[in-house]
Amino acid sequence: MLGAEWPQIHATVLSVMLGVIVWWIIEVGLVYLTARWETEHDHLVRDRGLPRAVLRKPRVR
């Protein structure tokens, strides 16, 4: 019913599906690492002890 090439087609489809799943896992891992890096960078920048920016009105002379 499915023909003699069915095992080869099945293996090809499974290989493509596995490739997509592995690609997705790697992509999610890279997004996670980027988010962690950005969060760590933000914490390092904010922990320098710089004073908060305050706008003051100019003095009128």
PDB file of N, H, CA, C and O in Angstrom:
ATOM      1  N   MET A   1       0.823  -1.185   0.000  1.00  0.00           N
ATOM      2  CA  MET A   1       0.000   0.000   0.000  1.00  0.00           C
ATOM      3  C   MET A   1       0.881   1.268   0.000  1.00  0.00           C
ATOM      4  O   MET A   1       0.586   2.207  -0.739  1.00  0.00           O
ATOM      5  N   LEU A   2       1.928   1.311   0.794  1.00  0.00           N
ATOM      6  H   LEU A   2       2.167   0.548   1.394  1.00  0.00           H
ATOM      7  CA  LEU A   2       2.763   2.495   0.868  1.00  0.00           C
ATOM      8  C   LEU A   2       3.949   2.456  -0.095  1.00  0.00           C
ATOM      9  O   LEU A   2       4.579   3.488  -0.323  1.00  0.00           O
ATOM     10  N   GLY A   3       4.256   1.336  -0.643  1.00  0.00           N
ATOM     11  H   GLY A   3       3.744   0.498  -0.458  1.00  0.00           H
ATOM     12  CA  GLY A   3       5.345   1.232  -1.608  1.00  0.00           C
ATOM     13  C   GLY A   3       6.644   0.797  -0.960  1.00  0.00           C
ATOM     14  O   GLY A   3       6.765   0.749   0.264  1.00  0.00           O
ATOM     15  N   ALA A   4       7.606   0.483  -1.800  1.00  0.00           N
ATOM     16  H   ALA A   4       7.507   0.522  -2.794  1.00  0.00           H
ATOM     17  CA  ALA A   4       8.874  -0.041  -1.320  1.00  0.00           C
ATOM     18  C   ALA A   4       9.743   1.058  -0.687  1.00  0.00           C
ATOM     19  O   ALA A   4      10.608   0.762   0.137  1.00  0.00           O
ATOM     20  N   GLU A   5       9.515   2.332  -1.072  1.00  0.00           N
ATOM     21  H   GLU A   5       8.812   2.572  -1.742  1.00  0.00           H
ATOM     22  CA  GLU A   5      10.330   3.414  -0.535  1.00  0.00           C
ATOM     23  C   GLU A   5       9.840   3.932   0.805  1.00  0.00           C
ATOM     24  O   GLU A   5      10.417   4.875   1.345  1.00  0.00           O
ATOM     25  N   TRP A   6       8.815   3.353   1.341  1.00  0.00           N
ATOM     26  H   TRP A   6       8.346   2.586   0.902  1.00  0.00           H
ATOM     27  CA  TRP A   6       8.236   3.866   2.587  1.00  0.00           C
ATOM     28  C   TRP A   6       9.244   3.955   3.730  1.00  0.00           C
ATOM     29  O   TRP A   6       9.269   4.983   4.407  1.00  0.00           O
ATOM     30  N   PRO A   7      10.077   2.944   3.990  1.00  0.00           N
ATOM     31  CA  PRO A   7      11.024   3.077   5.103  1.00  0.00           C
ATOM     32  C   PRO A   7      11.985   4.258   4.904  1.00  0.00           C
ATOM     33  O   PRO A   7      12.326   4.938   5.871  1.00  0.00           O
ATOM     34  N   GLN A   8      12.422   4.506   3.680  1.00  0.00           N
ATOM     35  H   GLN A   8      12.146   3.954   2.893  1.00  0.00           H
ATOM     36  CA  GLN A   8      13.334   5.621   3.414  1.00  0.00           C
ATOM     37  C   GLN A   8      12.627   6.957   3.624  1.00  0.00           C
ATOM     38  O   GLN A   8      13.202   7.874   4.211  1.00  0.00           O
ATOM     39  N   ILE A   9      11.410   7.076   3.161  1.00  0.00           N
ATOM     40  H   ILE A   9      10.943   6.332   2.684  1.00  0.00           H
ATOM     41  CA  ILE A   9      10.646   8.317   3.355  1.00  0.00           C
ATOM     42  C   ILE A   9      10.404   8.547   4.841  1.00  0.00           C
ATOM     43  O   ILE A   9      10.543   9.670   5.325  1.00  0.00           O
ATOM     44  N   HIS A  10      10.050   7.511   5.555  1.00  0.00           N
ATOM     45  H   HIS A  10       9.938   6.599   5.161  1.00  0.00           H
ATOM     46  CA  HIS A  10       9.803   7.613   6.991  1.00  0.00           C
ATOM     47  C   HIS A  10      11.062   8.073   7.725  1.00  0.00           C
ATOM     48  O   HIS A  10      10.995   8.946   8.590  1.00  0.00           O
ATOM     49  N   ALA A  11      12.195   7.494   7.383  1.00  0.00           N
ATOM     50  H   ALA A  11      12.250   6.785   6.680  1.00  0.00           H
ATOM     51  CA  ALA A  11      13.458   7.881   8.025  1.00  0.00           C
ATOM     52  C   ALA A  11      13.811   9.337   7.691  1.00  0.00           C
ATOM     53  O   ALA A  11      14.319  10.064   8.544  1.00  0.00           O
ATOM     54  N   THR A  12      13.545   9.752   6.468  1.00  0.00           N
ATOM     55  H   THR A  12      13.133   9.161   5.775  1.00  0.00           H
ATOM     56  CA  THR A  12      13.826  11.134   6.074  1.00  0.00           C
ATOM     57  C   THR A  12      12.954  12.109   6.845  1.00  0.00           C
ATOM     58  O   THR A  12      13.441  13.128   7.335  1.00  0.00           O
ATOM     59  N   VAL A  13      11.668  11.802   6.956  1.00  0.00           N
ATOM     60  H   VAL A  13      11.272  10.974   6.559  1.00  0.00           H
ATOM     61  CA  VAL A  13      10.752  12.676   7.691  1.00  0.00           C
ATOM     62  C   VAL A  13      11.145  12.748   9.164  1.00  0.00           C
ATOM     63  O   VAL A  13      11.128  13.828   9.755  1.00  0.00           O
ATOM     64  N   LEU A  14      11.492  11.633   9.751  1.00  0.00           N
ATOM     65  H   LEU A  14      11.506  10.756   9.271  1.00  0.00           H
ATOM     66  CA  LEU A  14      11.922  11.623  11.145  1.00  0.00           C
ATOM     67  C   LEU A  14      13.214  12.418  11.329  1.00  0.00           C
ATOM     68  O   LEU A  14      13.369  13.124  12.326  1.00  0.00           O
ATOM     69  N   SER A  15      14.136  12.310  10.380  1.00  0.00           N
ATOM     70  H   SER A  15      14.009  11.737   9.570  1.00  0.00           H
ATOM     71  CA  SER A  15      15.379  13.069  10.462  1.00  0.00           C
ATOM     72  C   SER A  15      15.116  14.572  10.383  1.00  0.00           C
ATOM     73  O   SER A  15      15.726  15.348  11.118  1.00  0.00           O
ATOM     74  N   VAL A  16      14.217  14.980   9.500  1.00  0.00           N
ATOM     75  H   VAL A  16      13.721  14.350   8.902  1.00  0.00           H
ATOM     76  CA  VAL A  16      13.873  16.396   9.386  1.00  0.00           C
ATOM     77  C   VAL A  16      13.212  16.881  10.670  1.00  0.00           C
ATOM     78  O   VAL A  16      13.528  17.964  11.162  1.00  0.00           O
ATOM     79  N   MET A  17      12.301  16.088  11.211  1.00  0.00           N
ATOM     80  H   MET A  17      12.044  15.208  10.811  1.00  0.00           H
ATOM     81  CA  MET A  17      11.639  16.472  12.462  1.00  0.00           C
ATOM     82  C   MET A  17      12.649  16.591  13.599  1.00  0.00           C
ATOM     83  O   MET A  17      12.580  17.529  14.393  1.00  0.00           O
ATOM     84  N   LEU A  18      13.572  15.663  13.683  1.00  0.00           N
ATOM     85  H   LEU A  18      13.628  14.900  13.038  1.00  0.00           H
ATOM     86  CA  LEU A  18      14.598  15.713  14.715  1.00  0.00           C
ATOM     87  C   LEU A  18      15.478  16.947  14.532  1.00  0.00           C
ATOM     88  O   LEU A  18      15.842  17.605  15.507  1.00  0.00           O
ATOM     89  N   GLY A  19      15.817  17.259  13.283  1.00  0.00           N
ATOM     90  H   GLY A  19      15.520  16.725  12.492  1.00  0.00           H
ATOM     91  CA  GLY A  19      16.608  18.452  13.009  1.00  0.00           C
ATOM     92  C   GLY A  19      15.898  19.722  13.442  1.00  0.00           C
ATOM     93  O   GLY A  19      16.526  20.618  14.006  1.00  0.00           O
ATOM     94  N   VAL A  20      14.601  19.815  13.188  1.00  0.00           N
ATOM     95  H   VAL A  20      14.091  19.087  12.729  1.00  0.00           H
ATOM     96  CA  VAL A  20      13.825  20.986  13.596  1.00  0.00           C
ATOM     97  C   VAL A  20      13.763  21.086  15.112  1.00  0.00           C
ATOM     98  O   VAL A  20      13.889  22.176  15.669  1.00  0.00           O
ATOM     99  N   ILE A  21      13.573  19.967  15.777  1.00  0.00           N
ATOM    100  H   ILE A  21      13.470  19.081  15.325  1.00  0.00           H
ATOM    101  CA  ILE A  21      13.503  19.978  17.246  1.00  0.00           C
ATOM    102  C   ILE A  21      14.845  20.392  17.845  1.00  0.00           C
ATOM    103  O   ILE A  21      14.883  21.183  18.788  1.00  0.00           O
ATOM    104  N   VAL A  22      15.938  19.867  17.309  1.00  0.00           N
ATOM    105  H   VAL A  22      15.906  19.224  16.544  1.00  0.00           H
ATOM    106  CA  VAL A  22      17.263  20.230  17.814  1.00  0.00           C
ATOM    107  C   VAL A  22      17.530  21.706  17.553  1.00  0.00           C
ATOM    108  O   VAL A  22      18.059  22.395  18.425  1.00  0.00           O
ATOM    109  N   TRP A  23      17.170  22.211  16.357  1.00  0.00           N
ATOM    110  H   TRP A  23      16.740  21.651  15.649  1.00  0.00           H
ATOM    111  CA  TRP A  23      17.335  23.630  16.039  1.00  0.00           C
ATOM    112  C   TRP A  23      16.545  24.493  17.016  1.00  0.00           C
ATOM    113  O   TRP A  23      17.041  25.519  17.483  1.00  0.00           O
ATOM    114  N   TRP A  24      15.308  24.077  17.328  1.00  0.00           N
ATOM    115  H   TRP A  24      14.905  23.243  16.948  1.00  0.00           H
ATOM    116  CA  TRP A  24      14.471  24.842  18.254  1.00  0.00           C
ATOM    117  C   TRP A  24      15.093  24.872  19.649  1.00  0.00           C
ATOM    118  O   TRP A  24      15.096  25.915  20.302  1.00  0.00           O
ATOM    119  N   ILE A  25      15.617  23.740  20.108  1.00  0.00           N
ATOM    120  H   ILE A  25      15.614  22.893  19.577  1.00  0.00           H
ATOM    121  CA  ILE A  25      16.244  23.676  21.434  1.00  0.00           C
ATOM    122  C   ILE A  25      17.472  24.581  21.481  1.00  0.00           C
ATOM    123  O   ILE A  25      17.683  25.289  22.466  1.00  0.00           O
ATOM    124  N   ILE A  26      18.286  24.562  20.418  1.00  0.00           N
ATOM    125  H   ILE A  26      18.115  23.987  19.618  1.00  0.00           H
ATOM    126  CA  ILE A  26      19.457  25.442  20.376  1.00  0.00           C
ATOM    127  C   ILE A  26      19.026  26.896  20.364  1.00  0.00           C
ATOM    128  O   ILE A  26      19.628  27.724  21.047  1.00  0.00           O
ATOM    129  N   GLU A  27      17.992  27.220  19.598  1.00  0.00           N
ATOM    130  H   GLU A  27      17.503  26.547  19.043  1.00  0.00           H
ATOM    131  CA  GLU A  27      17.497  28.594  19.529  1.00  0.00           C
ATOM    132  C   GLU A  27      17.008  29.074  20.898  1.00  0.00           C
ATOM    133  O   GLU A  27      17.309  30.196  21.306  1.00  0.00           O
ATOM    134  N   VAL A  28      16.268  28.240  21.598  1.00  0.00           N
ATOM    135  H   VAL A  28      16.024  27.328  21.267  1.00  0.00           H
ATOM    136  CA  VAL A  28      15.780  28.601  22.927  1.00  0.00           C
ATOM    137  C   VAL A  28      16.949  28.773  23.892  1.00  0.00           C
ATOM    138  O   VAL A  28      16.929  29.675  24.730  1.00  0.00           O
ATOM    139  N   GLY A  29      17.957  27.925  23.786  1.00  0.00           N
ATOM    140  H   GLY A  29      17.973  27.192  23.106  1.00  0.00           H
ATOM    141  CA  GLY A  29      19.131  28.053  24.632  1.00  0.00           C
ATOM    142  C   GLY A  29      19.871  29.357  24.383  1.00  0.00           C
ATOM    143  O   GLY A  29      20.320  30.005  25.329  1.00  0.00           O
ATOM    144  N   LEU A  30      20.004  29.749  23.118  1.00  0.00           N
ATOM    145  H   LEU A  30      19.639  29.223  22.350  1.00  0.00           H
ATOM    146  CA  LEU A  30      20.675  31.013  22.812  1.00  0.00           C
ATOM    147  C   LEU A  30      19.870  32.209  23.306  1.00  0.00           C
ATOM    148  O   LEU A  30      20.445  33.188  23.782  1.00  0.00           O
ATOM    149  N   VAL A  31      18.562  32.142  23.199  1.00  0.00           N
ATOM    150  H   VAL A  31      18.094  31.348  22.813  1.00  0.00           H
ATOM    151  CA  VAL A  31      17.725  33.223  23.720  1.00  0.00           C
ATOM    152  C   VAL A  31      17.867  33.314  25.231  1.00  0.00           C
ATOM    153  O   VAL A  31      17.939  34.413  25.781  1.00  0.00           O
ATOM    154  N   TYR A  32      17.910  32.178  25.903  1.00  0.00           N
ATOM    155  H   TYR A  32      17.852  31.285  25.456  1.00  0.00           H
ATOM    156  CA  TYR A  32      18.084  32.157  27.356  1.00  0.00           C
ATOM    157  C   TYR A  32      19.429  32.775  27.752  1.00  0.00           C
ATOM    158  O   TYR A  32      19.496  33.585  28.676  1.00  0.00           O
ATOM    159  N   LEU A  33      20.500  32.389  27.046  1.00  0.00           N
ATOM    160  H   LEU A  33      20.446  31.731  26.295  1.00  0.00           H
ATOM    161  CA  LEU A  33      21.813  32.941  27.356  1.00  0.00           C
ATOM    162  C   LEU A  33      21.861  34.445  27.102  1.00  0.00           C
ATOM    163  O   LEU A  33      22.469  35.187  27.873  1.00  0.00           O
ATOM    164  N   THR A  34      21.225  34.893  26.030  1.00  0.00           N
ATOM    165  H   THR A  34      20.730  34.291  25.404  1.00  0.00           H
ATOM    166  CA  THR A  34      21.191  36.326  25.740  1.00  0.00           C
ATOM    167  C   THR A  34      20.429  37.076  26.824  1.00  0.00           C
ATOM    168  O   THR A  34      20.865  38.143  27.257  1.00  0.00           O
ATOM    169  N   ALA A  35      19.313  36.540  27.264  1.00  0.00           N
ATOM    170  H   ALA A  35      18.959  35.674  26.912  1.00  0.00           H
ATOM    171  CA  ALA A  35      18.528  37.195  28.319  1.00  0.00           C
ATOM    172  C   ALA A  35      19.323  37.243  29.621  1.00  0.00           C
ATOM    173  O   ALA A  35      19.303  38.254  30.322  1.00  0.00           O
ATOM    174  N   ARG A  36      20.018  36.165  29.944  1.00  0.00           N
ATOM    175  H   ARG A  36      20.034  35.343  29.374  1.00  0.00           H
ATOM    176  CA  ARG A  36      20.839  36.158  31.163  1.00  0.00           C
ATOM    177  C   ARG A  36      21.957  37.190  31.068  1.00  0.00           C
ATOM    178  O   ARG A  36      22.230  37.909  32.029  1.00  0.00           O
ATOM    179  N   TRP A  37      22.609  37.262  29.895  1.00  0.00           N
ATOM    180  H   TRP A  37      22.387  36.678  29.113  1.00  0.00           H
ATOM    181  CA  TRP A  37      23.694  38.206  29.708  1.00  0.00           C
ATOM    182  C   TRP A  37      23.185  39.643  29.838  1.00  0.00           C
ATOM    183  O   TRP A  37      23.815  40.472  30.494  1.00  0.00           O
ATOM    184  N   GLU A  38      22.035  39.935  29.208  1.00  0.00           N
ATOM    185  H   GLU A  38      21.523  39.261  28.675  1.00  0.00           H
ATOM    186  CA  GLU A  38      21.495  41.286  29.287  1.00  0.00           C
ATOM    187  C   GLU A  38      21.101  41.647  30.719  1.00  0.00           C
ATOM    188  O   GLU A  38      21.313  42.780  31.151  1.00  0.00           O
ATOM    189  N   THR A  39      20.540  40.707  31.444  1.00  0.00           N
ATOM    190  H   THR A  39      20.368  39.787  31.093  1.00  0.00           H
ATOM    191  CA  THR A  39      20.164  40.955  32.828  1.00  0.00           C
ATOM    192  C   THR A  39      21.405  41.205  33.684  1.00  0.00           C
ATOM    193  O   THR A  39      21.427  42.126  34.500  1.00  0.00           O
ATOM    194  N   GLU A  40      22.424  40.390  33.497  1.00  0.00           N
ATOM    195  H   GLU A  40      22.406  39.641  32.835  1.00  0.00           H
ATOM    196  CA  GLU A  40      23.665  40.566  34.250  1.00  0.00           C
ATOM    197  C   GLU A  40      24.320  41.897  33.903  1.00  0.00           C
ATOM    198  O   GLU A  40      24.832  42.585  34.787  1.00  0.00           O
ATOM    199  N   HIS A  41      24.309  42.262  32.639  1.00  0.00           N
ATOM    200  H   HIS A  41      23.894  41.703  31.921  1.00  0.00           H
ATOM    201  CA  HIS A  41      24.877  43.543  32.214  1.00  0.00           C
ATOM    202  C   HIS A  41      24.118  44.695  32.865  1.00  0.00           C
ATOM    203  O   HIS A  41      24.727  45.655  33.335  1.00  0.00           O
ATOM    204  N   ASP A  42      22.810  44.602  32.892  1.00  0.00           N
ATOM    205  H   ASP A  42      22.314  43.822  32.509  1.00  0.00           H
ATOM    206  CA  ASP A  42      21.995  45.654  33.504  1.00  0.00           C
ATOM    207  C   ASP A  42      22.313  45.788  34.989  1.00  0.00           C
ATOM    208  O   ASP A  42      22.415  46.902  35.504  1.00  0.00           O
ATOM    209  N   HIS A  43      22.471  44.663  35.679  1.00  0.00           N
ATOM    210  H   HIS A  43      22.388  43.758  35.261  1.00  0.00           H
ATOM    211  CA  HIS A  43      22.795  44.704  37.107  1.00  0.00           C
ATOM    212  C   HIS A  43      24.172  45.319  37.331  1.00  0.00           C
ATOM    213  O   HIS A  43      24.364  46.096  38.266  1.00  0.00           O
ATOM    214  N   LEU A  44      25.132  44.970  36.474  1.00  0.00           N
ATOM    215  H   LEU A  44      24.977  44.338  35.715  1.00  0.00           H
ATOM    216  CA  LEU A  44      26.474  45.523  36.640  1.00  0.00           C
ATOM    217  C   LEU A  44      26.492  47.025  36.378  1.00  0.00           C
ATOM    218  O   LEU A  44      27.194  47.764  37.068  1.00  0.00           O
ATOM    219  N   VAL A  45      25.737  47.477  35.401  1.00  0.00           N
ATOM    220  H   VAL A  45      25.167  46.877  34.841  1.00  0.00           H
ATOM    221  CA  VAL A  45      25.700  48.903  35.094  1.00  0.00           C
ATOM    222  C   VAL A  45      25.024  49.673  36.217  1.00  0.00           C
ATOM    223  O   VAL A  45      25.474  50.763  36.572  1.00  0.00           O
ATOM    224  N   ARG A  46      23.965  49.135  36.775  1.00  0.00           N
ATOM    225  H   ARG A  46      23.600  48.250  36.486  1.00  0.00           H
ATOM    226  CA  ARG A  46      23.225  49.841  37.813  1.00  0.00           C
ATOM    227  C   ARG A  46      23.915  49.795  39.174  1.00  0.00           C
ATOM    228  O   ARG A  46      23.627  50.633  40.029  1.00  0.00           O
ATOM    229  N   ASP A  47      24.812  48.848  39.397  1.00  0.00           N
ATOM    230  H   ASP A  47      25.046  48.167  38.702  1.00  0.00           H
ATOM    231  CA  ASP A  47      25.459  48.709  40.697  1.00  0.00           C
ATOM    232  C   ASP A  47      26.738  49.536  40.820  1.00  0.00           C
ATOM    233  O   ASP A  47      27.513  49.303  41.748  1.00  0.00           O
ATOM    234  N   ARG A  48      26.986  50.473  39.939  1.00  0.00           N
ATOM    235  H   ARG A  48      26.356  50.662  39.185  1.00  0.00           H
ATOM    236  CA  ARG A  48      28.196  51.287  40.022  1.00  0.00           C
ATOM    237  C   ARG A  48      28.108  52.341  41.110  1.00  0.00           C
ATOM    238  O   ARG A  48      29.122  52.930  41.482  1.00  0.00           O
ATOM    239  N   GLY A  49      26.942  52.582  41.612  1.00  0.00           N
ATOM    240  H   GLY A  49      26.118  52.103  41.310  1.00  0.00           H
ATOM    241  CA  GLY A  49      26.796  53.594  42.633  1.00  0.00           C
ATOM    242  C   GLY A  49      26.648  54.988  42.060  1.00  0.00           C
ATOM    243  O   GLY A  49      26.857  55.975  42.766  1.00  0.00           O
ATOM    244  N   LEU A  50      26.292  55.081  40.801  1.00  0.00           N
ATOM    245  H   LEU A  50      26.121  54.280  40.228  1.00  0.00           H
ATOM    246  CA  LEU A  50      26.094  56.398  40.213  1.00  0.00           C
ATOM    247  C   LEU A  50      24.834  57.030  40.793  1.00  0.00           C
ATOM    248  O   LEU A  50      23.837  56.341  41.013  1.00  0.00           O
ATOM    249  N   PRO A  51      24.873  58.329  41.039  1.00  0.00           N
ATOM    250  CA  PRO A  51      23.679  58.965  41.585  1.00  0.00           C
ATOM    251  C   PRO A  51      22.566  59.037  40.538  1.00  0.00           C
ATOM    252  O   PRO A  51      22.809  58.989  39.332  1.00  0.00           O
ATOM    253  N   ARG A  52      21.378  59.149  41.030  1.00  0.00           N
ATOM    254  H   ARG A  52      21.181  59.188  42.009  1.00  0.00           H
ATOM    255  CA  ARG A  52      20.218  59.250  40.179  1.00  0.00           C
ATOM    256  C   ARG A  52      20.223  60.611  39.500  1.00  0.00           C
ATOM    257  O   ARG A  52      20.561  61.618  40.123  1.00  0.00           O
ATOM    258  N   ALA A  53      19.855  60.646  38.241  1.00  0.00           N
ATOM    259  H   ALA A  53      19.580  59.829  37.734  1.00  0.00           H
ATOM    260  CA  ALA A  53      19.823  61.917  37.505  1.00  0.00           C
ATOM    261  C   ALA A  53      18.635  62.738  37.977  1.00  0.00           C
ATOM    262  O   ALA A  53      17.502  62.255  37.994  1.00  0.00           O
ATOM    263  N   VAL A  54      18.900  63.988  38.363  1.00  0.00           N
ATOM    264  H   VAL A  54      19.820  64.380  38.349  1.00  0.00           H
ATOM    265  CA  VAL A  54      17.843  64.888  38.825  1.00  0.00           C
ATOM    266  C   VAL A  54      17.898  66.147  37.975  1.00  0.00           C
ATOM    267  O   VAL A  54      18.943  66.793  37.897  1.00  0.00           O
ATOM    268  N   LEU A  55      16.808  66.500  37.346  1.00  0.00           N
ATOM    269  H   LEU A  55      15.959  65.975  37.409  1.00  0.00           H
ATOM    270  CA  LEU A  55      16.740  67.720  36.547  1.00  0.00           C
ATOM    271  C   LEU A  55      16.415  68.890  37.469  1.00  0.00           C
ATOM    272  O   LEU A  55      15.501  68.823  38.291  1.00  0.00           O
ATOM    273  N   ARG A  56      17.173  69.942  37.314  1.00  0.00           N
ATOM    274  H   ARG A  56      17.916  69.996  36.647  1.00  0.00           H
ATOM    275  CA  ARG A  56      16.949  71.136  38.134  1.00  0.00           C
ATOM    276  C   ARG A  56      16.612  72.297  37.210  1.00  0.00           C
ATOM    277  O   ARG A  56      17.114  72.387  36.089  1.00  0.00           O
ATOM    278  N   LYS A  57      15.760  73.172  37.698  1.00  0.00           N
ATOM    279  H   LYS A  57      15.352  73.099  38.608  1.00  0.00           H
ATOM    280  CA  LYS A  57      15.402  74.352  36.916  1.00  0.00           C
ATOM    281  C   LYS A  57      16.594  75.307  36.892  1.00  0.00           C
ATOM    282  O   LYS A  57      17.294  75.449  37.895  1.00  0.00           O
ATOM    283  N   PRO A  58      16.829  75.968  35.746  1.00  0.00           N
ATOM    284  CA  PRO A  58      17.950  76.904  35.676  1.00  0.00           C
ATOM    285  C   PRO A  58      17.686  78.124  36.551  1.00  0.00           C
ATOM    286  O   PRO A  58      16.546  78.553  36.729  1.00  0.00           O
ATOM    287  N   ARG A  59      18.778  78.671  37.091  1.00  0.00           N
ATOM    288  H   ARG A  59      19.704  78.322  36.946  1.00  0.00           H
ATOM    289  CA  ARG A  59      18.648  79.867  37.930  1.00  0.00           C
ATOM    290  C   ARG A  59      18.385  81.092  37.059  1.00  0.00           C
ATOM    291  O   ARG A  59      18.991  81.258  36.000  1.00  0.00           O
ATOM    292  N   VAL A  60      17.496  81.926  37.508  1.00  0.00           N
ATOM    293  H   VAL A  60      17.004  81.791  38.368  1.00  0.00           H
ATOM    294  CA  VAL A  60      17.189  83.151  36.792  1.00  0.00           C
ATOM    295  C   VAL A  60      17.983  84.274  37.456  1.00  0.00           C
ATOM    296  O   VAL A  60      17.885  84.461  38.668  1.00  0.00           O
ATOM    297  N   ARG A  61      18.762  85.018  36.682  1.00  0.00           N
ATOM    298  H   ARG A  61      18.841  84.866  35.697  1.00  0.00           H
ATOM    299  CA  ARG A  61      19.588  86.096  37.264  1.00  0.00           C
ATOM    300  C   ARG A  61      19.060  87.435  36.910  1.00  0.00           C
ATOM    301  O   ARG A  61      19.630  88.449  37.314  1.00  0.00           O
TER     302      ARG A  61
END
